[in-house]
Amino acid sequence: MVKLIAATCWATFSAVTWLLVHLVNRRVPDPYMDEKFHVAQAQAYCRGDYGYWEPKLTTPPGLYVLSTLLSAPLRWYYADPAGLWACSTTMLRYTNWLLLVALYGVAVAILRERNPGHPQRRLFFEAASIASFPVLYFVSLLFYTDAGSTFFIVLGYYLGLKRWHRLAALSCFVSLTFRQTNAVWTLLVAVNALLQEVRRTPGLPDEVRRRITAVPALSLNVYYEGIDHLVAVGRDFLAHRDVWLPHLVPYAAVEACFIVFLVLNRGIVLGDRAHHVAGLHFPQIYYCAAFLAAIMAPLLFRLQSPLGFLIYTAKYLRSTRFIGLSVLLIVGTAYSIHRFTYEHPFILADNRHYSFYVWKDIYQSHPSVRYALVPGYFFAFWLLSRVIATQQTLLWCLIYLACTALTLIPSPLFEFRYFILPFYFFRLNMPLPKVHRTAYELVWYTVVNYATLYLFLQRPFEWFQEPGVLQRFMW
């Protein structure tokens, strides 16, 4: 009975998503926005033209290779070697449907590994909510690279949890063929695999094992104990390097391949480099924290949360060190906003993305708004840290924060899709919420997905410079 309920959850999610892809195909059969470049490249590969490269593309060819392989049986069966039907826009979109359904399964496997003893139906319900995350869910109805990028790096994370390190590294490497910045998230996969080895390898002193893997970050007074704890953990790693060092070799090989790519390519971007110049865009971290706190509000927020934040702050006001650090953080945050806020030409020129309206109606509404939001950013960081730090070690939290920063700060463009992996790694590694909280989250995501799809399909508009061409709202 339990397996039947679990299978029903997965089948329902798969069927609903398939129907939505079918609906999008009926209403928007032609490539939309960046799909034009992705579809053109995939169709070139289907024709066997492997020397062609669409100059507007900035990511590697993993999605197009995968789509070509998946379409091969259809092209053979229907005698369609050029892929006129099997590699049409409407068929190519089902590649991401398949990847999203597979991601659901990987999410279940990770939740099972991290939460042993919980009923299968509970984990399948949890995974359904996670897989319904609005940003990835929407772009998975189109032919974009995000579903493949997320699936393979999350699969690598799961394989690392199982201590299948070579397979984990291989999956991480495949994810790099969808999105180059997954090389950064491979570091988190490697660190988590390292923690698994320490946790499960016999012969280590219990004190060492506990210090490395079983001390939640929230149990430490970060201002006084955090640095001492990290120093002790570092000493433990060095003293017992024979336990973990051999297992990091596959992940190091992935990073070495990435470095070779950077050298040969003379940078991380393929194709259209002019609009993707790396810089120092520190406010990206604040945007990400605010977005994650908002999108996970049913899980994180309580009516007493603002009061709890004030009490937490007041508790440490008697500490000179805390006051000094707080002043430093506030001044540093304000300065980073003043000095490193970047308005990318794309965000100001394209009113089809939600980010355009966030920027125009909030950040450009008044010069002081971006500074007035600083307390809100701190509140968002506090909400997020209070949840993840109850489950994860200080080392894990710092590596997660570093990976998020390394992927976001160099990017000049404020783009919601960049927050997909920070969400997934946070959500899969936080404590399992109470079931009613997950239900609230799933309802919230369903409402957002419905509104997003409704605007995309039912509220098209035209640009005066392109009469007769329908434009559509999207993430």
C-alpha positions in Angstrom: 0.0 0.0 0.0 2.8 2.4 0.9 4.6 1.7 -2.4 1.3 2.3 -4.2 0.9 5.7 -2.6 4.5 6.6 -3.4 4.1 5.5 -7.0 0.9 7.4 -7.3 2.6 10.6 -6.1 5.3 10.2 -8.7 2.9 9.3 -11.5 0.6 12.2 -10.7 3.5 14.7 -10.8 4.8 13.2 -14.0 1.4 13.2 -15.7 0.5 16.8 -14.6 3.9 18.1 -15.8 3.5 16.2 -19.1 0.1 17.7 -19.7 1.5 21.2 -19.0 4.3 20.6 -21.5 1.6 19.5 -24.0 -0.4 22.7 -23.2 2.7 24.9 -23.8 3.4 23.1 -27.1 -0.2 23.7 -28.3 -0.2 27.4 -27.4 3.5 28.2 -28.1 4.7 25.7 -30.7 7.6 27.9 -32.0 10.8 28.5 -30.0 10.5 31.3 -27.6 13.2 33.7 -26.5 16.5 31.8 -25.8 14.8 28.6 -27.0 15.6 29.8 -30.5 19.3 29.3 -29.9 19.0 26.0 -28.0 16.6 24.5 -30.5 18.7 25.5 -33.5 21.8 23.9 -31.9 20.0 20.7 -31.0 18.5 20.4 -34.5 22.0 20.8 -36.0 23.2 17.9 -34.0 20.2 15.8 -35.0 21.1 16.4 -38.6 24.7 15.3 -37.9 26.1 18.8 -38.2 28.4 18.6 -35.2 30.6 21.4 -36.5 27.9 24.0 -36.2 27.8 26.3 -33.1 25.1 28.9 -32.5 27.1 32.1 -31.6 24.6 33.3 -29.1 25.0 30.3 -26.9 27.1 30.7 -23.7 26.8 27.1 -22.3 28.4 23.8 -23.3 26.5 21.3 -25.6 25.3 18.8 -23.0 21.6 19.5 -23.5 21.9 19.1 -27.3 23.9 15.9 -27.1 21.4 14.4 -24.7 18.5 15.5 -26.8 20.1 14.0 -29.9 20.7 10.7 -28.1 17.1 10.5 -26.7 15.6 11.3 -30.2 17.7 8.7 -32.0 15.2 5.8 -31.5 12.3 8.0 -32.8 14.4 9.2 -35.7 15.2 5.5 -36.6 11.6 4.2 -36.0 9.9 6.9 -38.0 12.6 7.0 -40.7 13.3 10.7 -39.8 17.1 10.8 -39.9 17.2 14.7 -40.0 14.9 14.9 -37.0 12.2 17.0 -38.6 9.7 15.7 -36.2 11.7 14.0 -33.5 13.8 17.1 -33.0 11.1 19.7 -33.4 10.7 22.3 -30.7 7.6 20.5 -29.3 9.4 17.2 -29.0 12.7 18.7 -27.7 10.8 20.2 -24.7 10.0 16.7 -23.5 13.7 16.2 -22.8 13.3 18.6 -19.8 10.1 16.9 -18.8 12.0 13.6 -18.5 14.9 15.3 -16.6 12.5 17.0 -14.1 10.7 13.7 -13.5 14.1 12.0 -12.9 15.1 14.9 -10.6 12.0 14.1 -8.5 13.3 10.5 -8.1 16.7 11.7 -7.1 15.2 14.1 -4.5 13.3 11.1 -3.0 16.5 9.1 -2.8 18.4 12.0 -1.1 15.6 12.5 1.4 15.5 8.8 2.1 19.3 8.8 2.7 19.2 11.9 5.0 16.0 11.0 6.8 16.0 7.2 7.6 12.9 5.9 9.3 10.4 8.2 7.7 7.6 6.7 5.7 8.0 6.5 2.0 4.8 8.4 1.3 6.1 11.3 3.4 9.3 11.5 1.4 7.5 11.3 -1.9 5.2 14.1 -0.8 8.2 16.2 0.3 10.0 15.5 -3.0 6.8 16.6 -4.9 7.0 20.0 -3.2 10.7 20.4 -3.9 10.4 19.4 -7.6 7.6 22.0 -7.9 9.9 24.8 -7.1 8.5 27.5 -9.5 11.6 28.8 -11.3 12.9 25.4 -12.3 9.4 24.0 -12.9 8.5 26.7 -15.4 11.7 26.6 -17.4 11.4 22.8 -17.5 8.3 23.2 -19.7 10.6 24.9 -22.3 13.9 23.8 -23.9 16.4 25.4 -21.5 19.5 24.0 -19.9 18.5 24.4 -16.2 16.7 21.0 -15.8 19.7 19.0 -17.0 22.2 21.1 -15.1 20.2 20.7 -11.9 19.5 17.0 -12.4 23.1 15.9 -12.9 24.7 17.9 -10.1 22.0 16.8 -7.7 22.5 13.2 -8.9 26.2 13.6 -8.2 25.3 14.8 -4.7 23.3 11.7 -4.1 26.0 9.4 -5.4 28.4 11.1 -3.1 26.1 10.5 -0.2 26.2 6.8 -1.1 30.0 6.9 -1.3 30.0 6.0 -5.0 32.6 8.7 -5.6 33.6 7.8 -9.2 30.0 7.8 -10.3 29.4 11.0 -8.4 32.3 12.8 -10.0 31.2 11.5 -13.5 27.7 12.9 -12.9 29.3 16.2 -11.8 31.4 16.3 -14.9 28.3 15.7 -17.1 26.6 18.6 -15.3 29.4 20.8 -16.4 28.4 20.1 -20.0 25.1 21.9 -19.2 26.4 24.7 -17.0 30.0 25.6 -16.5 29.5 27.1 -13.0 28.6 23.6 -11.7 32.3 23.2 -11.2 31.8 25.3 -8.1 29.0 23.2 -6.8 31.2 20.1 -7.4 33.2 21.5 -4.4 30.1 21.1 -2.2 29.5 17.6 -3.5 33.1 16.7 -2.7 33.0 18.2 0.8 29.8 16.4 1.6 31.3 13.1 0.3 34.3 13.8 2.6 32.0 14.1 5.5 30.3 10.9 4.6 33.6 9.1 4.6 34.5 10.5 8.0 31.0 9.6 9.3 31.1 6.0 8.2 34.8 4.9 8.2 35.6 2.7 11.2 38.6 3.2 13.4 38.3 7.0 13.8 38.2 8.3 17.4 34.6 9.1 18.4 35.6 12.6 19.4 37.1 13.4 16.0 34.1 11.9 14.2 31.7 13.9 16.3 33.6 17.2 15.9 33.7 16.9 12.1 30.3 15.5 11.3 27.9 15.9 14.3 28.3 19.4 15.7 25.5 21.6 14.2 26.6 25.1 13.4 23.8 26.5 15.5 25.2 24.9 18.6 28.3 27.0 18.3 28.6 30.6 19.4 30.0 31.7 16.0 31.6 34.9 17.4 33.6 33.0 20.1 33.7 29.3 19.2 33.4 29.1 15.5 37.0 29.9 14.6 38.3 27.5 17.3 36.0 24.8 16.0 37.2 25.2 12.4 40.8 25.1 13.4 40.2 21.9 15.4 38.4 20.4 12.4 41.3 21.3 10.1 43.7 19.6 12.4 41.6 16.5 12.5 41.5 16.4 8.7 45.2 16.7 8.5 45.8 14.1 11.1 43.5 11.6 9.4 44.0 12.5 5.8 44.5 8.9 4.8 40.8 8.4 5.5 39.4 11.0 3.1 42.1 12.1 0.7 42.0 9.1 -1.8 38.2 9.6 -2.2 38.6 13.2 -3.3 40.7 12.3 -6.3 37.7 11.8 -8.7 36.4 15.2 -7.8 39.8 16.8 -8.1 39.9 15.3 -11.7 36.6 17.1 -12.5 38.1 20.4 -11.2 41.3 19.8 -13.2 39.2 19.3 -16.4 37.4 22.6 -15.6 40.7 24.5 -15.2 41.9 23.1 -18.5 38.7 24.3 -20.1 39.2 27.8 -18.6 42.7 27.9 -20.0 41.9 26.7 -23.5 38.7 28.8 -23.7 40.4 31.8 -22.2 37.4 32.3 -19.9 34.3 30.6 -18.6 31.8 31.9 -21.2 31.2 30.3 -24.6 29.9 32.3 -27.5 28.3 35.7 -26.6 31.0 37.0 -24.2 30.2 40.7 -24.7 27.1 40.5 -22.5 28.5 38.1 -20.0 31.6 39.8 -18.6 32.4 38.7 -15.1 32.7 41.3 -12.4 32.1 41.8 -8.7 28.3 41.9 -8.1 28.1 41.5 -4.4 24.4 42.4 -4.0 23.6 39.2 -5.8 24.0 37.4 -2.5 21.4 39.7 -0.9 19.0 39.2 -3.7 19.4 35.4 -3.4 18.9 35.4 0.3 15.7 37.6 0.0 14.4 35.4 -2.8 15.0 32.1 -0.9 13.4 33.4 2.2 10.4 34.6 0.3 9.9 31.5 -1.8 10.4 29.2 1.3 8.3 31.4 3.5 5.8 28.6 4.4 8.7 26.6 5.8 10.8 29.4 7.4 8.4 32.1 8.5 6.4 32.2 11.7 4.2 35.0 13.0 6.7 35.5 15.8 9.8 35.4 13.5 10.2 39.2 13.3 10.0 39.4 17.1 12.5 36.5 17.4 14.9 38.3 15.2 14.7 41.4 17.4 15.1 39.3 20.5 18.1 37.6 19.0 19.7 41.0 18.2 18.9 42.5 21.6 20.4 39.4 23.3 23.9 40.3 22.0 23.7 44.1 22.3 25.6 43.9 25.6 28.5 42.4 23.7 31.0 44.9 22.4 32.3 42.4 19.9 28.8 41.8 18.5 28.1 45.5 18.3 31.4 46.1 16.5 30.8 43.2 14.1 27.2 44.3 13.4 28.3 47.9 12.6 31.0 46.5 10.3 28.5 44.2 8.5 25.9 47.1 8.1 28.5 49.5 6.8 30.1 46.8 4.6 26.7 45.8 3.2 25.7 49.4 2.4 29.1 50.1 0.8 28.9 46.9 -1.4 25.4 48.0 -2.5 26.6 51.5 -3.3 29.8 50.4 -5.0 28.9 47.1 -6.6 25.3 47.3 -7.7 25.2 46.6 -11.4 22.4 47.3 -13.8 22.9 44.9 -16.7 21.6 46.2 -20.1 19.5 43.1 -20.5 17.4 43.7 -17.3 16.5 47.3 -18.4 15.8 46.4 -22.0 13.6 43.4 -21.7 10.2 43.7 -20.0 9.3 40.0 -20.5 11.2 38.9 -17.4 9.9 39.3 -13.8 13.3 40.6 -12.8 12.6 43.7 -15.0 9.6 44.6 -12.8 11.4 43.9 -9.6 14.2 46.2 -10.6 12.0 48.9 -12.1 9.3 49.0 -9.4 11.4 48.3 -6.3 15.1 49.1 -6.8 14.6 52.0 -9.1 11.6 53.5 -7.3 13.8 55.6 -5.1 17.6 55.9 -4.6 17.3 55.1 -0.9 15.3 51.8 -1.4 18.3 49.6 -2.0 19.7 50.8 1.3 16.4 50.6 3.2 16.3 46.9 2.3 19.4 46.1 4.2 17.5 45.1 7.4 15.3 42.9 5.3 18.4 41.1 3.9 19.7 40.6 7.4 16.3 39.1 8.4 16.4 36.8 5.4 19.9 35.6 6.3 18.8 35.0 9.9 15.7 33.0 8.8 17.8 30.8 6.5 20.7 30.3 8.9 18.4 29.4 11.8 17.0 26.5 9.7 20.1 25.1 7.9 22.4 25.5 10.9 20.3 23.2 13.1 21.1 20.3 10.8 24.5 21.0 9.1 28.0 21.6 10.4 29.7 25.0 10.3 32.0 23.6 7.6 29.1 22.6 5.4 27.4 25.9 5.9 30.5 27.9 5.0 31.1 25.8 1.9 27.5 26.2 0.8 27.8 30.0 1.3 31.1 30.1 -0.6 29.7 28.1 -3.5 26.6 30.4 -3.7 28.9 33.4 -3.6 31.3 32.1 -6.2 28.5 31.3 -8.7 26.5 34.6 -8.1 28.9 37.4 -7.5 30.8 37.2 -10.8 27.5 37.4 -12.7 26.5 40.9 -13.8 22.9 39.8 -14.5 20.1 39.7 -11.9 18.4 36.5 -13.0 16.1 34.3 -10.9 17.3 31.1 -12.6 20.7 31.6 -11.0 19.0 30.9 -7.6 17.9 27.3 -8.6 20.9 25.4 -7.2 21.2 27.5 -4.0 17.5 26.6 -3.4 17.9 22.9 -4.2 21.0 22.3 -2.0 19.4 24.3 0.8 16.0 22.6 0.6 17.4 19.0 0.4 19.7 19.5 3.3 17.5 21.4 5.8 15.6 19.4 8.5 12.5 17.6 7.3 9.6 20.1 8.0 6.4 19.1 9.6 4.0 17.7 7.1 1.6 20.6 7.3 4.4 23.0 6.5 5.3 21.0 3.4 1.6 21.1 2.4 1.6 24.9 2.7 4.8 25.0 0.6 3.2 22.8 -2.1 0.1 24.9 -2.2 2.2 28.1 -2.4 4.3 26.7 -5.3 1.2 25.5 -7.1 -0.3 29.0 -6.9 2.9 30.6 -8.2 3.2 28.0 -11.0 -0.4 28.6 -12.0 0.0 32.3 -12.0 3.3 32.1 -14.0 1.8 29.8 -16.6 -1.4 31.8 -16.8 0.6 35.0 -17.5 2.8 33.2 -20.0 0.0 31.6 -22.0 -3.0 34.0 -21.5 -1.5 37.4 -21.2 0.8 37.9 -24.2 1.5 41.4 -25.5 3.2 43.1 -28.4 6.1 45.5 -28.7 5.4 48.5 -30.9 8.7 47.9 -32.8 7.6 44.2 -33.5 3.9 44.4 -34.4 2.2 41.0 -34.7 4.9 39.2 -32.7 3.6 38.0 -29.3 5.8 38.5 -26.3 5.2 36.6 -23.1 6.0 37.1 -19.4 8.3 34.5 -17.8 10.9 34.0 -15.1 
